[in-house]
């Protein structure tokens, strides 16, 4: 009798697992269908374009097979691609640790109890809103910029005036060394970019910090652990998986950022010079570099993070 009940319970458990698996397939089916229809086909076409030259004719266009010529043009003939590609990849690699450290430190501060904490969290998230192009619109219609242009540049109107041109006029009038101004400008720009890129990682880290059970810290205090020891033995291990999440986000965000010079240059190759095959080849080189960086990150960090329950 006992064996029969055990067998029945086992069959019920297997039936429940099959139903759950079936529901999993049902819920993922729309994604799989969309992936096949809207991703696989364009990816195949882009790979085909890498090895062809598109010639526009009166009746449309012709695809001429050129082998690896598009890649050779990108690396050997084009004067800017290799430089922009190197600068972009190096910039991504150097920005990752800076953004991670800043965002984790900011999230740790925002996780503390202090007056005005909600306002501080809103301020840190503002860069996400400001990156939507509002600043560019302000610059284009800024009355202060136009007034400065009239005083320092002798312009009769504000048309075609930018903050950069006004700044250069100020440098000439005040006789400030241009090298010093360039250094300060790059430093300020880098700080702004780091803060702007850290908004989402801060939120991710903050969610992870708030998910740590307070009982762990209470137990460590009872055992006589210092705050420093609690941080390295409780806080840091429990949020370590989020470092991988944020690294992936930072890389993808840098890959698709509106101010990415390499992306803009690749687009100009296609639409400005009608070198569509070369443009697609450059895109695949860039995509391959990003994929290699992501794979390296997973290879190095996936075995060094702590998951609760392991």
C-alpha positions in Angstrom: 0.0 0.0 0.0 2.8 2.4 0.9 4.6 1.7 -2.3 1.4 2.4 -4.3 0.9 5.7 -2.6 4.5 6.6 -3.3 4.2 5.7 -7.0 1.0 7.8 -7.3 2.6 10.8 -5.7 5.6 10.5 -8.0 3.3 10.4 -11.1 1.4 13.5 -9.8 4.7 15.3 -9.3 5.9 14.4 -12.8 2.5 15.5 -14.3 2.8 18.8 -12.5 6.4 19.3 -13.8 5.2 18.6 -17.4 2.3 21.1 -17.1 4.8 23.8 -15.8 7.1 23.0 -18.7 4.2 23.3 -21.1 3.3 26.7 -19.7 6.9 27.8 -20.0 6.8 27.0 -23.7 3.5 28.9 -24.1 4.9 32.0 -22.4 8.2 32.0 -24.4 6.6 31.2 -27.7 5.8 34.8 -28.7 9.5 35.7 -28.0 10.7 32.8 -30.1 8.4 33.6 -33.0 9.4 37.3 -32.9 13.0 36.4 -32.7 12.8 34.1 -35.8 10.8 36.7 -37.8 12.4 40.0 -36.9 16.0 39.0 -35.9 17.2 35.9 -37.6 16.3 37.1 -41.1 17.9 40.6 -40.8 21.0 39.0 -39.3 21.3 36.7 -42.2 20.9 39.5 -44.7 23.5 41.6 -42.9 26.0 38.8 -43.0 25.3 38.5 -46.7 25.8 42.2 -47.2 29.3 42.0 -45.6 30.6 40.0 -48.6 28.8 41.9 -51.3 28.9 45.3 -52.9 25.6 47.0 -53.6 25.4 48.8 -57.0 22.4 51.0 -57.5 20.8 50.8 -60.9 17.7 52.2 -62.6 15.8 49.1 -61.8 16.9 48.9 -58.2 20.2 47.5 -57.1 22.5 44.6 -57.7 24.5 42.6 -55.2 28.1 41.8 -56.4 30.1 39.3 -54.4 33.5 40.9 -53.3 34.6 38.4 -50.6 36.6 40.0 -47.8 37.1 43.3 -49.7 34.7 45.2 -47.4 36.7 44.2 -44.3 40.0 45.0 -46.0 38.6 48.4 -46.9 37.6 49.0 -43.3 41.0 48.2 -41.8 43.4 49.2 -44.5 41.8 51.8 -46.7 39.4 53.8 -44.5 41.4 56.5 -42.7 39.2 56.8 -39.6 37.5 53.4 -38.8 40.5 51.7 -37.0 41.2 54.8 -34.9 37.5 55.3 -33.9 37.1 51.5 -33.3 40.2 51.4 -31.0 39.2 54.6 -29.1 35.6 53.3 -28.6 36.6 49.8 -27.3 39.3 51.2 -25.0 36.9 53.8 -23.8 34.3 51.2 -22.9 36.9 49.1 -21.1 38.2 52.0 -19.1 34.7 53.3 -18.2 33.4 50.0 -16.9 35.4 50.0 -13.5 34.9 53.8 -13.0 31.1 53.5 -13.5 30.9 50.4 -11.4 32.8 51.9 -8.5 30.9 55.2 -8.6 27.5 53.6 -8.9 28.1 51.1 -6.1 29.4 53.8 -3.8 26.4 56.0 -4.6 23.9 53.2 -4.1 25.6 52.4 -0.7 25.2 56.0 0.3 21.6 56.3 -0.9 20.7 53.1 1.0 21.5 54.8 4.3 18.9 56.6 6.4 19.2 60.4 6.2 17.0 63.4 5.7 16.3 64.1 2.0 17.1 60.6 0.8 14.2 60.5 -1.6 15.2 63.8 -3.2 18.8 62.5 -3.5 17.6 59.4 -5.3 15.6 61.5 -7.7 18.7 63.7 -8.4 20.8 60.7 -9.3 18.2 59.4 -11.7 17.8 62.8 -13.5 20.6 62.1 -16.0 18.5 59.3 -17.5 15.8 62.0 -18.3 18.3 64.6 -19.4 19.9 62.2 -21.9 16.7 62.3 -24.0 18.0 65.2 -26.0 16.7 68.1 -23.9 20.1 69.5 -23.4 20.7 69.7 -27.2 17.4 71.7 -27.6 18.4 74.0 -24.8 21.8 74.7 -26.4 20.1 75.3 -29.8 17.7 77.9 -28.3 19.7 79.3 -25.4 19.3 83.1 -25.2 22.4 83.4 -22.9 24.5 81.7 -25.5 23.3 84.1 -28.2 24.0 87.1 -25.9 27.5 85.9 -25.2 28.0 85.5 -29.0 27.1 89.1 -29.6 29.6 90.3 -27.0 32.5 88.1 -27.7 32.2 87.0 -31.3 30.6 90.1 -32.9 27.8 88.1 -34.4 24.9 90.0 -35.7 22.4 87.2 -34.8 22.4 84.0 -32.8 22.1 81.7 -35.8 24.7 78.9 -36.0 26.1 79.6 -32.5 27.0 76.8 -30.2 28.4 76.7 -26.6 31.7 75.4 -28.0 32.2 78.4 -30.2 31.3 80.8 -27.4 33.8 79.0 -25.1 36.5 79.4 -27.7 35.8 83.1 -28.0 36.0 83.4 -24.2 39.4 81.6 -24.2 40.7 84.0 -26.8 39.5 87.1 -25.0 40.7 86.0 -21.5 44.0 84.6 -22.9 43.6 81.3 -21.1 46.0 78.5 -22.3 44.1 76.3 -24.7 45.7 73.2 -23.4 44.5 73.9 -19.9 41.0 74.5 -21.2 41.0 71.3 -23.1 42.1 69.4 -20.0 39.4 70.9 -17.9 36.8 70.4 -20.6 37.7 66.7 -21.0 37.6 66.2 -17.2 34.2 67.8 -16.8 32.8 65.9 -19.8 34.1 62.6 -18.4 32.6 63.3 -15.0 29.2 64.2 -16.6 29.3 61.1 -18.8 30.1 58.8 -15.8 27.3 60.3 -13.7 24.9 60.0 -16.5 25.8 56.4 -17.3 25.6 55.4 -13.6 21.9 56.2 -13.1 20.6 52.7 -14.0 23.5 50.8 -12.3 22.8 52.8 -9.1 19.1 51.7 -9.2 20.1 48.1 -9.7 22.7 48.1 -6.9 20.2 49.9 -4.7 17.5 47.3 -5.3 20.1 44.6 -4.4 21.2 46.3 -1.2 17.6 46.7 -0.1 17.0 43.0 -0.7 19.6 41.9 1.8 17.8 40.6 5.0 18.5 42.9 8.0 18.7 39.8 10.2 22.1 39.0 8.7 23.5 42.4 9.9 21.9 42.0 13.3 23.5 38.5 13.7 26.9 39.9 12.6 26.7 42.7 15.1 25.8 40.2 17.9 28.9 38.2 16.9 31.0 41.3 17.2 31.7 42.0 13.5 32.6 45.5 12.5 30.8 47.4 9.8 33.8 46.9 7.5 33.7 43.1 8.1 29.9 43.1 7.6 30.4 44.9 4.3 33.0 42.5 2.9 31.4 39.3 4.3 27.7 40.1 3.8 27.0 43.1 1.6 29.6 42.6 -1.1 29.1 38.8 -1.6 25.3 39.2 -1.8 25.3 42.0 -4.4 28.2 40.5 -6.4 25.9 38.9 -9.1 24.7 42.5 -9.8 28.1 43.4 -10.9 27.7 41.1 -13.9 24.3 42.6 -14.6 25.6 46.2 -14.5 28.7 45.4 -16.6 26.4 44.0 -19.3 24.2 47.0 -19.1 27.1 49.4 -19.3 28.6 47.7 -22.3 25.3 47.6 -24.2 24.5 51.2 -23.2 27.9 52.3 -24.5 27.4 50.3 -27.6 24.1 52.1 -28.4 24.7 55.5 -26.9 23.6 58.5 -29.1 27.0 60.2 -28.7 28.9 57.1 -29.9 31.2 58.5 -32.6 31.9 55.1 -34.1 28.2 54.4 -34.6 27.7 57.8 -36.2 30.7 57.2 -38.5 29.5 53.8 -39.6 26.1 55.3 -40.4 27.7 58.1 -42.4 29.6 55.4 -44.4 26.3 53.9 -45.5 24.1 56.9 -46.1 26.8 59.5 -46.9 29.1 57.6 -49.1 26.8 54.7 -50.2 29.2 52.1 -49.1 26.6 49.8 -47.6 28.7 46.6 -47.6 31.6 48.4 -45.9 29.2 49.8 -43.3 27.8 46.4 -42.5 31.3 44.9 -42.3 32.3 47.6 -39.8 29.2 47.0 -37.8 29.9 43.3 -37.5 33.5 44.0 -36.5 32.2 46.3 -33.7 29.5 43.8 -32.7 32.2 41.0 -32.6 34.3 43.1 -30.3 31.4 43.8 -27.9 30.4 40.1 -27.9 34.0 39.1 -27.1 34.1 41.6 -24.2 30.8 40.2 -22.8 32.0 36.6 -23.1 35.3 37.5 -21.4 33.3 39.2 -18.5 31.2 36.1 -18.0 34.2 33.8 -18.2 36.1 35.8 -15.5 33.3 36.8 -13.2 30.7 34.0 -13.4 32.7 31.7 -11.1 33.6 34.5 -8.7 30.2 35.7 -7.7 28.2 34.4 -4.8 24.6 33.3 -5.2 22.4 32.9 -2.1 21.5 29.3 -1.6 24.8 28.0 -3.2 
